[in-house]
Amino acid sequence: MDCSFIAKSGKKTFGLDQFYNGSHNRVERGLEVSLVAVVDVETEVAYSLLAEQTFDQGECPELTRMDYYLHHLEIAQPQLPPQVRYLAVDGAYAKEAFVKGVKALNLDVISKLRRDANLRYVFEGEQKARGAKRKFDGKVDLADPTRLAWVRELQSGVELYTAVVWHVSLKRKIRLAYLLDRRQSHKPSYAVLFSTDISQSPDEIYRFYKLRFQIEFIFRDAKQFTGLSDCQARDVKKLDFHFNASFTALNLAKLDAHQQQSAQKPLIFSMASVKRRALNDHLLDTFISMLDLSPTVIKSHPNYQNLRAYGVIAA
């Protein structure tokens, strides 16, 4: 799940408000579309499920943006495949109200923590016979991973650590997937991922969070190729239809690419390649028609598929 800024001029369009524009790294006036997508873990390709426009704050001032996002997820939840268990989101969604709402939908959250996140080690030692039970064993210093459990080296100079800790703001235990990058020995860096499913492996947390970025490719392709940002309508229903039609067109292109892909090869999707192949098909059909050639002879030739793929690029 993620949202994207849509540039929009004028004053009468529904939903116009101040939204964060990641391309310019600042808040700007325009529209925002929130998207719930499903990622195929095997092929690592994302498919859009439901898009919703974020309302401007003036419509319902008592509701926060997180309330809107959670409501969007509640609408989309019945349409999710039954095997979906995890919701991977950006660190901006790591708020107590949102996480609590997602858990109420029987989903677990995978996200990223701020570098100043307030965490506590869970006390696992022997409790005293008298007095209150000890819950915590000190504050987590994210700059010092020595108390975390080493898992493995992901690649040269990048190590994965884990621990089950208490998140003070989220008011729950979480499983950390701590990535320490030592490739620049004079300046090591780290990133902290987490899951509300404390039984989940840190490797899986890392893998699923990486797949979250597939939704960024959906926004990119929809803006570049299927007209996501080109709607001139001002009505809420027309805007909703346009946004979902744009994402649906992208889904159909991926389905077509999947059907044409050889079963032995991994799916590599490029919308530019889809458009190029469609143009090649049109040109070849035009040549066959205007030159009075036999379609059966031409299309059964061993090199015909090479002509269809002429100029096609990888994703």
C-alpha positions as CSV (number, residue, x, y, z in Angstrom):
1,M,0.0,0.0,0.0
2,D,1.2,3.5,-0.9
3,C,0.1,6.8,-2.2
4,S,1.3,9.2,-4.9
5,F,0.9,12.9,-5.7
6,I,-1.0,13.9,-8.8
7,A,-0.4,17.4,-10.1
8,K,-3.7,19.3,-10.7
9,S,-4.4,22.9,-11.5
10,G,-7.6,24.9,-10.9
11,K,-9.7,25.4,-7.8
12,K,-12.9,23.3,-8.3
13,T,-11.5,19.8,-8.5
14,F,-12.6,17.5,-5.8
15,G,-9.9,16.6,-3.3
16,L,-7.5,19.5,-4.0
17,D,-5.3,20.0,-0.9
18,Q,-1.7,20.1,0.3
19,F,0.0,16.7,-0.2
20,Y,3.6,15.5,-0.1
21,N,5.2,15.3,-3.5
22,G,8.0,12.8,-3.4
23,S,9.4,13.9,-6.7
24,H,10.1,17.4,-5.4
25,N,10.5,16.3,-1.7
26,R,8.1,18.9,-0.5
27,V,4.4,19.5,0.1
28,E,2.4,20.9,-2.9
29,R,-1.1,21.6,-3.8
30,G,-2.7,18.9,-5.9
31,L,-4.4,15.5,-5.6
32,E,-3.3,12.3,-4.0
33,V,-4.3,8.7,-5.0
34,S,-3.9,5.8,-2.5
35,L,-3.3,2.4,-4.0
36,V,-3.6,-1.2,-2.6
37,A,-1.6,-3.6,-4.7
38,V,-0.8,-7.3,-4.5
39,V,2.7,-8.6,-5.2
40,D,3.4,-12.0,-6.6
41,V,6.3,-13.1,-4.4
42,E,7.6,-15.6,-7.0
43,T,7.7,-13.4,-10.0
44,E,8.2,-10.2,-8.0
45,V,5.6,-8.3,-10.1
46,A,2.9,-6.1,-8.5
47,Y,-0.7,-5.8,-9.6
48,S,-3.0,-3.0,-8.5
49,L,-6.1,-3.9,-6.7
50,L,-8.0,-0.8,-5.7
51,A,-7.2,2.9,-5.9
52,E,-8.9,5.6,-3.8
53,Q,-8.5,9.3,-3.9
54,T,-7.5,10.9,-0.6
55,F,-10.0,13.5,0.5
56,D,-8.9,17.0,1.4
57,Q,-8.9,17.8,5.1
58,G,-11.7,20.3,4.8
59,E,-14.2,17.5,3.9
60,C,-13.9,15.8,7.3
61,P,-11.5,17.8,9.6
62,E,-12.0,15.3,12.4
63,L,-10.3,12.5,10.3
64,T,-6.6,12.2,9.8
65,R,-4.9,11.0,6.7
66,M,-4.1,7.7,8.4
67,D,-7.9,7.3,9.0
68,Y,-8.4,7.7,5.2
69,Y,-5.7,5.2,4.4
70,L,-7.1,2.7,6.9
71,H,-10.6,3.1,5.5
72,H,-9.2,2.5,2.0
73,L,-7.6,-0.8,3.3
74,E,-10.9,-1.8,4.9
75,I,-12.7,-1.4,1.6
76,A,-10.0,-3.4,-0.3
77,Q,-9.5,-6.1,2.3
78,P,-12.5,-8.4,1.1
79,Q,-10.9,-8.4,-2.4
80,L,-7.5,-9.5,-1.2
81,P,-6.4,-13.1,-2.0
82,P,-7.0,-15.4,1.0
83,Q,-3.3,-16.2,1.3
84,V,-2.3,-12.6,1.9
85,R,-1.1,-12.1,5.4
86,Y,1.3,-9.1,5.3
87,L,0.9,-5.5,4.5
88,A,4.2,-3.9,3.4
89,V,4.1,-0.1,3.7
90,D,6.4,2.9,3.9
91,G,7.7,4.1,7.2
92,A,5.2,7.0,7.2
93,Y,2.4,4.5,7.9
94,A,4.2,3.2,11.1
95,K,1.7,4.9,13.4
96,E,-0.1,3.2,16.3
97,A,-3.6,3.9,15.1
98,F,-2.9,2.6,11.6
99,V,-1.0,-0.5,12.8
100,K,-3.8,-1.3,15.3
101,G,-6.4,-1.0,12.5
102,V,-4.4,-3.3,10.2
103,K,-4.1,-5.9,13.0
104,A,-7.9,-5.7,13.4
105,L,-8.2,-6.8,9.7
106,N,-6.1,-9.9,10.5
107,L,-3.0,-8.6,8.7
108,D,0.5,-8.0,9.9
109,V,2.5,-4.9,9.1
110,I,5.9,-4.8,7.6
111,S,7.5,-1.4,7.5
112,K,10.6,0.7,8.3
113,L,11.5,2.5,11.6
114,R,12.9,5.9,12.1
115,R,16.5,6.1,13.2
116,D,15.3,7.6,16.5
117,A,12.6,5.0,17.2
118,N,11.9,4.5,20.9
119,L,12.4,0.8,21.5
120,R,13.0,-1.4,24.6
121,Y,14.6,-4.8,25.0
122,V,12.2,-7.4,26.3
123,F,13.3,-8.8,29.6
124,E,13.7,-12.6,29.4
125,G,15.6,-13.4,32.6
126,E,14.3,-14.9,35.8
127,Q,11.7,-12.9,37.6
128,K,11.9,-12.1,41.3
129,A,9.5,-13.9,43.6
130,R,8.0,-10.7,44.9
131,G,7.0,-7.4,43.3
132,A,5.9,-6.4,39.9
133,K,7.1,-8.4,36.9
134,R,10.1,-6.9,35.1
135,K,9.1,-6.2,31.4
136,F,12.1,-4.4,29.9
137,D,15.8,-4.8,29.8
138,G,17.0,-1.4,28.7
139,K,16.6,1.0,25.8
140,V,17.6,-0.1,22.3
141,D,20.5,1.9,20.9
142,L,20.0,1.5,17.1
143,A,23.5,2.7,16.4
144,D,24.9,-0.3,18.5
145,P,23.8,-3.7,17.3
146,T,25.9,-5.7,19.7
147,R,22.8,-6.9,21.7
148,L,21.0,-8.0,18.5
149,A,21.2,-11.5,17.2
150,W,23.4,-11.9,14.1
151,V,21.5,-13.7,11.3
152,R,23.8,-13.8,8.2
153,E,25.7,-11.7,5.7
154,L,23.3,-10.6,2.9
155,Q,26.2,-9.6,0.7
156,S,29.8,-8.5,1.1
157,G,29.8,-5.8,3.9
158,V,26.0,-6.0,4.6
159,E,24.9,-7.9,7.7
160,L,21.4,-8.8,8.9
161,Y,20.6,-8.8,12.7
162,T,17.3,-9.4,14.5
163,A,15.6,-9.2,17.9
164,V,12.1,-9.1,19.4
165,V,11.7,-5.7,21.1
166,W,8.9,-3.5,22.5
167,H,8.0,-0.5,20.4
168,V,6.9,2.3,22.9
169,S,4.8,4.3,20.4
170,L,3.1,1.3,18.7
171,K,2.5,-0.3,22.2
172,R,3.4,-3.8,21.0
173,K,6.2,-6.3,20.5
174,I,7.8,-6.3,17.0
175,R,10.4,-8.3,15.2
176,L,13.4,-6.3,13.9
177,A,15.3,-6.9,10.7
178,Y,18.4,-4.7,11.2
179,L,20.6,-4.2,8.2
180,L,24.1,-3.0,8.9
181,D,26.2,-1.7,6.0
182,R,29.9,-1.8,6.6
183,R,31.0,-1.2,3.0
184,Q,32.3,2.2,4.0
185,S,34.3,1.3,7.0
186,H,34.8,4.9,8.1
187,K,31.0,5.6,8.0
188,P,28.8,2.5,8.6
189,S,25.1,3.0,8.1
190,Y,22.0,1.0,9.0
191,A,18.3,0.6,8.2
192,V,15.7,-0.9,10.6
193,L,12.8,-2.9,9.2
194,F,10.1,-4.5,11.4
195,S,7.1,-6.8,11.4
196,T,4.3,-7.0,13.8
197,D,4.5,-10.8,13.4
198,I,7.2,-11.6,15.9
199,S,7.4,-15.2,14.6
200,Q,8.3,-14.0,11.1
201,S,11.9,-14.6,10.0
202,P,14.1,-11.5,9.5
203,D,15.1,-12.8,6.0
204,E,11.4,-12.8,5.0
205,I,10.9,-9.3,6.5
206,Y,13.8,-8.1,4.4
207,R,12.5,-9.8,1.3
208,F,8.9,-8.6,1.6
209,Y,9.9,-5.1,2.3
210,K,12.0,-5.0,-0.8
211,L,9.0,-6.2,-2.8
212,R,7.1,-3.1,-1.5
213,F,9.0,-1.0,-4.0
214,Q,7.2,-2.8,-6.9
215,I,4.2,-0.4,-6.1
216,E,6.5,2.5,-7.1
217,F,6.9,0.9,-10.6
218,I,3.1,0.8,-10.8
219,F,2.9,4.5,-10.2
220,R,5.7,5.2,-12.6
221,D,4.3,3.2,-15.4
222,A,0.7,4.5,-14.9
223,K,2.0,8.1,-15.0
224,Q,4.2,7.5,-18.1
225,F,2.0,5.2,-20.2
226,T,-1.6,4.9,-19.0
227,G,-2.5,8.5,-18.3
228,L,-2.8,8.5,-14.5
229,S,-2.0,12.2,-14.3
230,D,-3.9,13.3,-17.4
231,C,-7.5,13.3,-16.2
232,Q,-9.2,16.7,-16.7
233,A,-12.4,15.8,-14.8
234,R,-13.3,17.5,-11.5
235,D,-16.0,15.2,-10.2
236,V,-15.1,12.6,-7.6
237,K,-16.7,9.7,-9.4
238,K,-15.1,10.5,-12.7
239,L,-11.7,10.9,-11.0
240,D,-12.2,7.6,-9.3
241,F,-13.0,5.9,-12.6
242,H,-10.0,7.4,-14.3
243,F,-7.5,6.4,-11.6
244,N,-8.7,2.8,-11.5
245,A,-9.0,2.5,-15.3
246,S,-5.4,3.7,-15.6
247,F,-4.2,1.0,-13.1
248,T,-6.4,-1.7,-14.7
249,A,-4.9,-1.0,-18.2
250,L,-1.5,-1.6,-16.6
251,N,-2.7,-4.9,-15.1
252,L,-4.0,-6.0,-18.5
253,A,-0.6,-5.2,-20.1
254,K,1.1,-7.3,-17.4
255,L,-1.3,-10.2,-18.0
256,D,-0.6,-10.1,-21.7
257,A,3.1,-10.0,-21.1
258,H,2.8,-13.0,-18.7
259,Q,0.8,-15.0,-21.3
260,Q,3.5,-14.4,-23.9
261,Q,6.4,-15.1,-21.6
262,S,8.1,-18.5,-21.9
263,A,7.3,-20.7,-18.8
264,Q,11.1,-21.4,-18.4
265,K,12.0,-17.8,-18.1
266,P,11.3,-15.3,-15.3
267,L,8.8,-12.6,-16.1
268,I,10.4,-9.3,-17.0
269,F,7.9,-6.6,-17.5
270,S,8.5,-3.4,-19.3
271,M,5.6,-1.2,-20.4
272,A,7.8,0.4,-23.0
273,S,8.4,-3.1,-24.4
274,V,4.7,-3.8,-24.5
275,K,4.1,-0.6,-26.5
276,R,7.0,-1.4,-28.8
277,R,5.7,-5.0,-29.5
278,A,2.2,-3.6,-30.2
279,L,3.6,-1.2,-32.7
280,N,5.6,-4.0,-34.3
281,D,2.5,-6.1,-34.6
282,H,0.6,-3.3,-36.2
283,L,3.5,-2.6,-38.7
284,L,3.8,-6.2,-39.6
285,D,0.1,-6.6,-40.2
286,T,0.1,-3.4,-42.3
287,F,3.0,-4.8,-44.4
288,I,1.3,-8.1,-44.9
289,S,-1.9,-6.4,-45.9
290,M,-0.5,-3.8,-48.3
291,L,2.0,-6.1,-50.0
292,D,-0.6,-8.9,-50.4
293,L,1.5,-11.4,-48.5
294,S,0.3,-14.6,-47.0
295,P,-0.3,-14.1,-43.2
296,T,0.1,-17.9,-42.6
297,V,3.5,-18.1,-44.4
298,I,4.8,-14.9,-42.8
299,K,3.6,-15.6,-39.2
300,S,4.8,-19.2,-39.3
301,H,8.3,-18.2,-40.3
302,P,11.0,-18.9,-37.6
303,N,12.1,-15.2,-37.6
304,Y,8.6,-13.7,-37.2
305,Q,8.9,-13.6,-33.4
306,N,12.2,-11.9,-33.7
307,L,10.6,-9.2,-35.8
308,R,7.8,-8.8,-33.2
309,A,10.5,-8.3,-30.5
310,Y,12.5,-5.8,-32.6
311,G,13.5,-2.9,-30.4
312,V,12.0,-4.4,-27.2
313,I,14.0,-3.5,-24.1
314,A,14.3,-5.2,-20.7
315,A,12.6,-3.7,-17.6
